[in-house]
Amino acid sequence: MVSERLSCSPQMMTMLQNDVVSAVERYFTISEEQVEIRYIKENMTFLIKIPLKIDIQESYPGF
């Protein structure tokens, strides 16, 4: 589990995921139930997968 490798609570990971989802949802229509967050320890990187529900061109009118 990511939270164990980072020495933070599962609640903190849930809060992180919720914050990231909220920020992305301001601009795109996403599939929230398919969001994944992974931590890559070797280079201290978060990999966040957020699938869009529709084509990015249609999702955000600014494009």
C-alpha positions in Angstrom: 0.0 0.0 0.0 1.3 3.4 -0.9 0.6 5.0 2.5 2.8 2.4 4.2 5.7 3.0 1.9 5.4 6.8 2.5 4.9 6.5 6.3 1.6 8.4 6.1 -1.8 7.3 7.0 -4.4 5.9 4.6 -6.6 8.9 5.4 -3.8 11.2 4.2 -3.6 9.3 0.9 -7.4 9.5 0.5 -7.2 13.3 1.1 -4.4 13.6 -1.5 -6.5 11.6 -4.0 -9.6 13.7 -3.3 -7.6 17.0 -3.7 -6.1 15.9 -7.0 -9.4 14.7 -8.4 -11.1 18.0 -7.4 -8.4 20.0 -9.1 -8.6 18.0 -12.3 -12.4 18.0 -12.3 -12.4 21.8 -12.6 -11.1 21.4 -16.2 -12.0 17.9 -17.4 -14.7 15.2 -17.1 -13.0 12.2 -15.4 -13.8 8.7 -14.4 -13.3 9.2 -10.7 -13.8 5.5 -9.8 -10.8 4.6 -12.0 -8.3 7.0 -10.5 -5.0 5.4 -9.3 -2.2 6.9 -7.3 1.2 5.1 -7.1 4.4 6.1 -5.5 7.7 5.2 -7.2 10.3 5.1 -4.4 13.4 5.0 -6.6 12.9 8.5 -7.9 10.4 9.8 -5.3 7.6 10.3 -7.8 3.9 10.0 -7.7 2.2 8.5 -10.7 -1.4 9.5 -10.9 -3.7 7.9 -13.5 -6.9 9.8 -14.1 -8.9 8.5 -17.0 -11.0 11.0 -18.9 -14.7 10.1 -19.6 -14.6 11.8 -23.0 -12.1 13.1 -25.5 -9.9 15.9 -24.0 -10.9 18.2 -26.9 -14.6 17.9 -26.0 -14.0 17.8 -22.2 -12.5 21.3 -21.9 -13.9 24.1 -24.0 -10.7 26.1 -23.8 -9.0 23.9 -26.3 
